[in-house]
């Protein structure tokens, strides 16, 4: 598989958000704007707690 979606929890406001683990752009929290992930050219640098790996069916 080329990549997975993950659910992360924002460390500031505890909002849960789903994102692609190989994000190509900076991902911000939809509630407070805190940076959750930064692109690195491969797997994104995740700055939040991963709570779930979403399975593709």
N, CA, C and O atoms as a Maestro MAE file, in Angstrom:
{
 s_m_m2io_version
 :::
 2.0.0
}

f_m_ct {
 s_m_title
 :::
 protein
 m_atom[228] {
  # First column is atom index #
  i_m_mmod_type
  r_m_x_coord
  r_m_y_coord
  r_m_z_coord
  i_m_residue_number
  s_m_chain_name
  s_m_pdb_residue_name
  s_m_pdb_atom_name
  i_m_atomic_number
  :::
  1 25 0.853 -1.181 0.000 1 A "UNK " " N  " 7
  2 3 0.000 0.000 0.000 1 A "UNK " " CA " 6
  3 2 0.895 1.239 0.000 1 A "UNK " " C  " 6
  4 15 1.948 1.250 0.638 1 A "UNK " " O  " 8
  5 25 0.482 2.259 -0.701 2 A "UNK " " N  " 7
  6 3 1.275 3.464 -0.856 2 A "UNK " " CA " 6
  7 2 1.253 4.366 0.370 2 A "UNK " " C  " 6
  8 15 2.181 5.151 0.566 2 A "UNK " " O  " 8
  9 25 0.244 4.275 1.179 3 A "UNK " " N  " 7
  10 3 0.128 5.119 2.360 3 A "UNK " " CA " 6
  11 2 -1.165 4.818 3.090 3 A "UNK " " C  " 6
  12 15 -2.055 4.152 2.562 3 A "UNK " " O  " 8
  13 25 -1.254 5.319 4.310 4 A "UNK " " N  " 7
  14 3 -2.445 5.079 5.124 4 A "UNK " " CA " 6
  15 2 -2.993 6.400 5.633 4 A "UNK " " C  " 6
  16 15 -2.295 7.414 5.665 4 A "UNK " " O  " 8
  17 25 -4.236 6.366 6.023 5 A "UNK " " N  " 7
  18 3 -4.827 7.498 6.711 5 A "UNK " " CA " 6
  19 2 -4.749 7.207 8.207 5 A "UNK " " C  " 6
  20 15 -4.917 6.065 8.635 5 A "UNK " " O  " 8
  21 25 -4.494 8.236 8.987 6 A "UNK " " N  " 7
  22 3 -4.410 8.091 10.438 6 A "UNK " " CA " 6
  23 2 -5.288 9.137 11.098 6 A "UNK " " C  " 6
  24 15 -5.498 10.224 10.560 6 A "UNK " " O  " 8
  25 25 -5.794 8.795 12.267 7 A "UNK " " N  " 7
  26 3 -6.547 9.755 13.068 7 A "UNK " " CA " 6
  27 2 -5.633 10.217 14.182 7 A "UNK " " C  " 6
  28 15 -5.051 9.400 14.895 7 A "UNK " " O  " 8
  29 25 -5.505 11.530 14.333 8 A "UNK " " N  " 7
  30 3 -4.634 12.102 15.357 8 A "UNK " " CA " 6
  31 2 -5.453 12.995 16.282 8 A "UNK " " C  " 6
  32 15 -6.523 13.480 15.913 8 A "UNK " " O  " 8
  33 25 -4.935 13.204 17.485 9 A "UNK " " N  " 7
  34 3 -5.589 14.083 18.447 9 A "UNK " " CA " 6
  35 2 -4.680 15.277 18.703 9 A "UNK " " C  " 6
  36 15 -3.509 15.122 19.049 9 A "UNK " " O  " 8
  37 25 -5.237 16.464 18.527 10 A "UNK " " N  " 7
  38 3 -4.492 17.703 18.727 10 A "UNK " " CA " 6
  39 2 -4.072 17.814 20.196 10 A "UNK " " C  " 6
  40 15 -4.903 17.636 21.086 10 A "UNK " " O  " 8
  41 25 -2.798 18.107 20.459 11 A "UNK " " N  " 7
  42 3 -2.341 18.232 21.848 11 A "UNK " " CA " 6
  43 2 -2.868 19.480 22.553 11 A "UNK " " C  " 6
  44 15 -2.857 19.539 23.783 11 A "UNK " " O  " 8
  45 25 -3.329 20.478 21.796 12 A "UNK " " N  " 7
  46 3 -3.830 21.712 22.405 12 A "UNK " " CA " 6
  47 2 -5.320 21.644 22.754 12 A "UNK " " C  " 6
  48 15 -5.709 21.945 23.883 12 A "UNK " " O  " 8
  49 25 -6.149 21.249 21.785 13 A "UNK " " N  " 7
  50 3 -7.609 21.302 22.006 13 A "UNK " " CA " 6
  51 2 -8.274 19.926 22.040 13 A "UNK " " C  " 6
  52 15 -9.480 19.830 22.270 13 A "UNK " " O  " 8
  53 25 -7.506 18.868 21.813 14 A "UNK " " N  " 7
  54 3 -7.970 17.477 21.829 14 A "UNK " " CA " 6
  55 2 -8.945 17.138 20.708 14 A "UNK " " C  " 6
  56 15 -9.636 16.122 20.785 14 A "UNK " " O  " 8
  57 25 -9.015 17.965 19.671 15 A "UNK " " N  " 7
  58 3 -9.825 17.663 18.488 15 A "UNK " " CA " 6
  59 2 -9.207 16.474 17.757 15 A "UNK " " C  " 6
  60 15 -7.986 16.408 17.613 15 A "UNK " " O  " 8
  61 25 -10.033 15.535 17.295 16 A "UNK " " N  " 7
  62 3 -9.537 14.423 16.496 16 A "UNK " " CA " 6
  63 2 -9.732 14.736 15.020 16 A "UNK " " C  " 6
  64 15 -10.776 15.241 14.605 16 A "UNK " " O  " 8
  65 25 -8.707 14.426 14.240 17 A "UNK " " N  " 7
  66 3 -8.731 14.750 12.819 17 A "UNK " " CA " 6
  67 2 -8.034 13.631 12.059 17 A "UNK " " C  " 6
  68 15 -7.036 13.087 12.532 17 A "UNK " " O  " 8
  69 25 -8.555 13.283 10.881 18 A "UNK " " N  " 7
  70 3 -7.970 12.241 10.046 18 A "UNK " " CA " 6
  71 2 -7.130 12.890 8.956 18 A "UNK " " C  " 6
  72 15 -7.560 13.850 8.316 18 A "UNK " " O  " 8
  73 25 -5.917 12.354 8.748 19 A "UNK " " N  " 7
  74 3 -5.027 12.891 7.724 19 A "UNK " " CA " 6
  75 2 -4.223 11.775 7.086 19 A "UNK " " C  " 6
  76 15 -4.157 10.666 7.618 19 A "UNK " " O  " 8
  77 25 -3.616 12.063 5.956 20 A "UNK " " N  " 7
  78 3 -2.794 11.095 5.233 20 A "UNK " " CA " 6
  79 2 -1.407 11.095 5.850 20 A "UNK " " C  " 6
  80 15 -0.835 12.157 6.095 20 A "UNK " " O  " 8
  81 25 -0.853 9.892 6.108 21 A "UNK " " N  " 7
  82 3 0.441 9.826 6.789 21 A "UNK " " CA " 6
  83 2 1.601 10.337 5.941 21 A "UNK " " C  " 6
  84 15 2.687 10.584 6.467 21 A "UNK " " O  " 8
  85 25 1.386 10.499 4.640 22 A "UNK " " N  " 7
  86 3 2.414 11.061 3.760 22 A "UNK " " CA " 6
  87 2 1.963 12.435 3.263 22 A "UNK " " C  " 6
  88 15 2.007 12.713 2.064 22 A "UNK " " O  " 8
  89 25 1.539 13.274 4.172 23 A "UNK " " N  " 7
  90 3 1.014 14.599 3.822 23 A "UNK " " CA " 6
  91 2 2.056 15.404 3.043 23 A "UNK " " C  " 6
  92 15 3.230 15.437 3.413 23 A "UNK " " O  " 8
  93 25 1.619 16.045 1.975 24 A "UNK " " N  " 7
  94 3 2.534 16.833 1.147 24 A "UNK " " CA " 6
  95 2 2.465 18.323 1.468 24 A "UNK " " C  " 6
  96 15 3.230 19.116 0.919 24 A "UNK " " O  " 8
  97 25 1.560 18.696 2.346 25 A "UNK " " N  " 7
  98 3 1.449 20.077 2.813 25 A "UNK " " CA " 6
  99 2 1.312 20.063 4.333 25 A "UNK " " C  " 6
  100 15 0.995 19.030 4.923 25 A "UNK " " O  " 8
  101 25 1.545 21.188 4.951 26 A "UNK " " N  " 7
  102 3 1.380 21.294 6.403 26 A "UNK " " CA " 6
  103 2 -0.097 21.126 6.740 26 A "UNK " " C  " 6
  104 15 -0.962 21.734 6.110 26 A "UNK " " O  " 8
  105 25 -0.375 20.291 7.744 27 A "UNK " " N  " 7
  106 3 -1.756 20.045 8.175 27 A "UNK " " CA " 6
  107 2 -1.968 20.749 9.509 27 A "UNK " " C  " 6
  108 15 -1.242 20.507 10.473 27 A "UNK " " O  " 8
  109 25 -2.975 21.626 9.554 28 A "UNK " " N  " 7
  110 3 -3.302 22.365 10.775 28 A "UNK " " CA " 6
  111 2 -4.598 21.833 11.364 28 A "UNK " " C  " 6
  112 15 -5.455 21.325 10.642 28 A "UNK " " O  " 8
  113 25 -4.736 21.951 12.671 29 A "UNK " " N  " 7
  114 3 -5.963 21.563 13.358 29 A "UNK " " CA " 6
  115 2 -7.109 22.433 12.849 29 A "UNK " " C  " 6
  116 15 -6.969 23.650 12.726 29 A "UNK " " O  " 8
  117 25 -8.234 21.804 12.557 30 A "UNK " " N  " 7
  118 3 -9.391 22.541 12.034 30 A "UNK " " CA " 6
  119 2 -10.040 23.424 13.094 30 A "UNK " " C  " 6
  120 15 -10.792 24.339 12.756 30 A "UNK " " O  " 8
  121 25 -9.762 23.163 14.377 31 A "UNK " " N  " 7
  122 3 -10.386 23.930 15.453 31 A "UNK " " CA " 6
  123 2 -9.492 25.078 15.920 31 A "UNK " " C  " 6
  124 15 -9.915 26.234 15.936 31 A "UNK " " O  " 8
  125 25 -8.252 24.755 16.301 32 A "UNK " " N  " 7
  126 3 -7.398 25.784 16.908 32 A "UNK " " CA " 6
  127 2 -6.251 26.263 16.012 32 A "UNK " " C  " 6
  128 15 -5.606 27.263 16.331 32 A "UNK " " O  " 8
  129 25 -5.984 25.574 14.901 33 A "UNK " " N  " 7
  130 3 -4.935 25.998 13.982 33 A "UNK " " CA " 6
  131 2 -3.543 25.493 14.316 33 A "UNK " " C  " 6
  132 15 -2.587 25.828 13.616 33 A "UNK " " O  " 8
  133 25 -3.403 24.692 15.374 34 A "UNK " " N  " 7
  134 3 -2.108 24.127 15.749 34 A "UNK " " CA " 6
  135 2 -1.608 23.207 14.632 34 A "UNK " " C  " 6
  136 15 -2.409 22.498 14.023 34 A "UNK " " O  " 8
  137 25 -0.304 23.204 14.351 35 A "UNK " " N  " 7
  138 3 0.256 22.338 13.324 35 A "UNK " " CA " 6
  139 2 0.257 20.888 13.808 35 A "UNK " " C  " 6
  140 15 0.817 20.574 14.859 35 A "UNK " " O  " 8
  141 25 -0.383 20.003 13.022 36 A "UNK " " N  " 7
  142 3 -0.456 18.580 13.362 36 A "UNK " " CA " 6
  143 2 0.573 17.749 12.606 36 A "UNK " " C  " 6
  144 15 1.069 16.752 13.131 36 A "UNK " " O  " 8
  145 25 0.901 18.150 11.374 37 A "UNK " " N  " 7
  146 3 1.852 17.390 10.568 37 A "UNK " " CA " 6
  147 2 2.571 18.320 9.603 37 A "UNK " " C  " 6
  148 15 1.997 19.282 9.091 37 A "UNK " " O  " 8
  149 25 3.856 18.005 9.365 38 A "UNK " " N  " 7
  150 3 4.673 18.757 8.419 38 A "UNK " " CA " 6
  151 2 5.242 17.790 7.390 38 A "UNK " " C  " 6
  152 15 5.661 16.691 7.754 38 A "UNK " " O  " 8
  153 25 5.268 18.168 6.111 39 A "UNK " " N  " 7
  154 3 5.800 17.277 5.079 39 A "UNK " " CA " 6
  155 2 7.313 17.128 5.202 39 A "UNK " " C  " 6
  156 15 8.011 18.062 5.598 39 A "UNK " " O  " 8
  157 25 7.813 15.933 4.856 40 A "UNK " " N  " 7
  158 3 9.251 15.679 4.905 40 A "UNK " " CA " 6
  159 2 9.771 15.060 3.611 40 A "UNK " " C  " 6
  160 15 10.970 14.803 3.492 40 A "UNK " " O  " 8
  161 25 8.889 14.814 2.638 41 A "UNK " " N  " 7
  162 3 9.293 14.153 1.407 41 A "UNK " " CA " 6
  163 2 8.966 12.674 1.436 41 A "UNK " " C  " 6
  164 15 9.096 11.992 0.420 41 A "UNK " " O  " 8
  165 25 8.551 12.176 2.566 42 A "UNK " " N  " 7
  166 3 8.126 10.784 2.745 42 A "UNK " " CA " 6
  167 2 6.997 10.804 3.753 42 A "UNK " " C  " 6
  168 15 6.000 11.503 3.572 42 A "UNK " " O  " 8
  169 25 7.160 10.027 4.824 43 A "UNK " " N  " 7
  170 3 6.179 10.077 5.902 43 A "UNK " " CA " 6
  171 2 6.241 11.446 6.556 43 A "UNK " " C  " 6
  172 15 7.323 11.981 6.798 43 A "UNK " " O  " 8
  173 25 5.084 12.002 6.837 44 A "UNK " " N  " 7
  174 3 5.015 13.326 7.452 44 A "UNK " " CA " 6
  175 2 5.522 13.274 8.891 44 A "UNK " " C  " 6
  176 15 5.440 12.235 9.547 44 A "UNK " " O  " 8
  177 25 6.038 14.381 9.368 45 A "UNK " " N  " 7
  178 3 6.456 14.520 10.765 45 A "UNK " " CA " 6
  179 2 5.203 14.880 11.556 45 A "UNK " " C  " 6
  180 15 4.705 16.001 11.451 45 A "UNK " " O  " 8
  181 25 4.689 13.937 12.347 46 A "UNK " " N  " 7
  182 3 3.432 14.100 13.071 46 A "UNK " " CA " 6
  183 2 3.702 14.729 14.435 46 A "UNK " " C  " 6
  184 15 4.492 14.202 15.218 46 A "UNK " " O  " 8
  185 25 3.047 15.861 14.720 47 A "UNK " " N  " 7
  186 3 3.213 16.568 15.991 47 A "UNK " " CA " 6
  187 2 2.011 16.367 16.912 47 A "UNK " " C  " 6
  188 15 1.757 17.194 17.787 47 A "UNK " " O  " 8
  189 25 1.277 15.285 16.723 48 A "UNK " " N  " 7
  190 3 0.083 15.000 17.513 48 A "UNK " " CA " 6
  191 2 0.096 13.522 17.890 48 A "UNK " " C  " 6
  192 15 0.904 12.746 17.379 48 A "UNK " " O  " 8
  193 25 -0.804 13.144 18.785 49 A "UNK " " N  " 7
  194 3 -0.913 11.744 19.198 49 A "UNK " " CA " 6
  195 2 -1.741 10.980 18.177 49 A "UNK " " C  " 6
  196 15 -2.872 11.363 17.878 49 A "UNK " " O  " 8
  197 25 -1.174 9.885 17.634 50 A "UNK " " N  " 7
  198 3 -1.910 9.034 16.713 50 A "UNK " " CA " 6
  199 2 -2.852 8.163 17.537 50 A "UNK " " C  " 6
  200 15 -2.409 7.420 18.413 50 A "UNK " " O  " 8
  201 25 -4.150 8.254 17.257 51 A "UNK " " N  " 7
  202 3 -5.129 7.489 18.022 51 A "UNK " " CA " 6
  203 2 -5.649 6.280 17.264 51 A "UNK " " C  " 6
  204 15 -6.144 5.333 17.874 51 A "UNK " " O  " 8
  205 25 -5.541 6.301 15.927 52 A "UNK " " N  " 7
  206 3 -6.078 5.194 15.132 52 A "UNK " " CA " 6
  207 2 -5.460 5.199 13.751 52 A "UNK " " C  " 6
  208 15 -5.181 6.256 13.184 52 A "UNK " " O  " 8
  209 25 -5.247 3.994 13.210 53 A "UNK " " N  " 7
  210 3 -4.864 3.831 11.810 53 A "UNK " " CA " 6
  211 2 -6.118 3.376 11.090 53 A "UNK " " C  " 6
  212 15 -6.692 2.339 11.422 53 A "UNK " " O  " 8
  213 25 -6.544 4.154 10.103 54 A "UNK " " N  " 7
  214 3 -7.786 3.858 9.384 54 A "UNK " " CA " 6
  215 2 -7.488 2.807 8.332 54 A "UNK " " C  " 6
  216 15 -6.596 2.989 7.503 54 A "UNK " " O  " 8
  217 25 -8.223 1.718 8.360 55 A "UNK " " N  " 7
  218 3 -8.037 0.623 7.409 55 A "UNK " " CA " 6
  219 2 -8.810 0.901 6.134 55 A "UNK " " C  " 6
  220 15 -9.977 1.290 6.186 55 A "UNK " " O  " 8
  221 25 -8.171 0.706 4.989 56 A "UNK " " N  " 7
  222 3 -8.846 0.827 3.715 56 A "UNK " " CA " 6
  223 2 -9.427 -0.539 3.353 56 A "UNK " " C  " 6
  224 15 -8.755 -1.560 3.506 56 A "UNK " " O  " 8
  225 25 -10.644 -0.561 2.885 57 A "UNK " " N  " 7
  226 3 -11.296 -1.849 2.548 57 A "UNK " " CA " 6
  227 2 -11.567 -1.931 1.078 57 A "UNK " " C  " 6
  228 15 -12.107 -2.931 0.605 57 A "UNK " " O  " 8
  :::
 }
 m_bond[227] {
  # First column is bond index #
  i_m_from
  i_m_to
  i_m_order
  :::
  1 1 2 1
  2 2 3 1
  3 3 4 2
  4 3 5 1
  5 5 6 1
  6 6 7 1
  7 7 8 2
  8 7 9 1
  9 9 10 1
  10 10 11 1
  11 11 12 2
  12 11 13 1
  13 13 14 1
  14 14 15 1
  15 15 16 2
  16 15 17 1
  17 17 18 1
  18 18 19 1
  19 19 20 2
  20 19 21 1
  21 21 22 1
  22 22 23 1
  23 23 24 2
  24 23 25 1
  25 25 26 1
  26 26 27 1
  27 27 28 2
  28 27 29 1
  29 29 30 1
  30 30 31 1
  31 31 32 2
  32 31 33 1
  33 33 34 1
  34 34 35 1
  35 35 36 2
  36 35 37 1
  37 37 38 1
  38 38 39 1
  39 39 40 2
  40 39 41 1
  41 41 42 1
  42 42 43 1
  43 43 44 2
  44 43 45 1
  45 45 46 1
  46 46 47 1
  47 47 48 2
  48 47 49 1
  49 49 50 1
  50 50 51 1
  51 51 52 2
  52 51 53 1
  53 53 54 1
  54 54 55 1
  55 55 56 2
  56 55 57 1
  57 57 58 1
  58 58 59 1
  59 59 60 2
  60 59 61 1
  61 61 62 1
  62 62 63 1
  63 63 64 2
  64 63 65 1
  65 65 66 1
  66 66 67 1
  67 67 68 2
  68 67 69 1
  69 69 70 1
  70 70 71 1
  71 71 72 2
  72 71 73 1
  73 73 74 1
  74 74 75 1
  75 75 76 2
  76 75 77 1
  77 77 78 1
  78 78 79 1
  79 79 80 2
  80 79 81 1
  81 81 82 1
  82 82 83 1
  83 83 84 2
  84 83 85 1
  85 85 86 1
  86 86 87 1
  87 87 88 2
  88 87 89 1
  89 89 90 1
  90 90 91 1
  91 91 92 2
  92 91 93 1
  93 93 94 1
  94 94 95 1
  95 95 96 2
  96 95 97 1
  97 97 98 1
  98 98 99 1
  99 99 100 2
  100 99 101 1
  101 101 102 1
  102 102 103 1
  103 103 104 2
  104 103 105 1
  105 105 106 1
  106 106 107 1
  107 107 108 2
  108 107 109 1
  109 109 110 1
  110 110 111 1
  111 111 112 2
  112 111 113 1
  113 113 114 1
  114 114 115 1
  115 115 116 2
  116 115 117 1
  117 117 118 1
  118 118 119 1
  119 119 120 2
  120 119 121 1
  121 121 122 1
  122 122 123 1
  123 123 124 2
  124 123 125 1
  125 125 126 1
  126 126 127 1
  127 127 128 2
  128 127 129 1
  129 129 130 1
  130 130 131 1
  131 131 132 2
  132 131 133 1
  133 133 134 1
  134 134 135 1
  135 135 136 2
  136 135 137 1
  137 137 138 1
  138 138 139 1
  139 139 140 2
  140 139 141 1
  141 141 142 1
  142 142 143 1
  143 143 144 2
  144 143 145 1
  145 145 146 1
  146 146 147 1
  147 147 148 2
  148 147 149 1
  149 149 150 1
  150 150 151 1
  151 151 152 2
  152 151 153 1
  153 153 154 1
  154 154 155 1
  155 155 156 2
  156 155 157 1
  157 157 158 1
  158 158 159 1
  159 159 160 2
  160 159 161 1
  161 161 162 1
  162 162 163 1
  163 163 164 2
  164 163 165 1
  165 165 166 1
  166 166 167 1
  167 167 168 2
  168 167 169 1
  169 169 170 1
  170 170 171 1
  171 171 172 2
  172 171 173 1
  173 173 174 1
  174 174 175 1
  175 175 176 2
  176 175 177 1
  177 177 178 1
  178 178 179 1
  179 179 180 2
  180 179 181 1
  181 181 182 1
  182 182 183 1
  183 183 184 2
  184 183 185 1
  185 185 186 1
  186 186 187 1
  187 187 188 2
  188 187 189 1
  189 189 190 1
  190 190 191 1
  191 191 192 2
  192 191 193 1
  193 193 194 1
  194 194 195 1
  195 195 196 2
  196 195 197 1
  197 197 198 1
  198 198 199 1
  199 199 200 2
  200 199 201 1
  201 201 202 1
  202 202 203 1
  203 203 204 2
  204 203 205 1
  205 205 206 1
  206 206 207 1
  207 207 208 2
  208 207 209 1
  209 209 210 1
  210 210 211 1
  211 211 212 2
  212 211 213 1
  213 213 214 1
  214 214 215 1
  215 215 216 2
  216 215 217 1
  217 217 218 1
  218 218 219 1
  219 219 220 2
  220 219 221 1
  221 221 222 1
  222 222 223 1
  223 223 224 2
  224 223 225 1
  225 225 226 1
  226 226 227 1
  227 227 228 2
  :::
 }
}
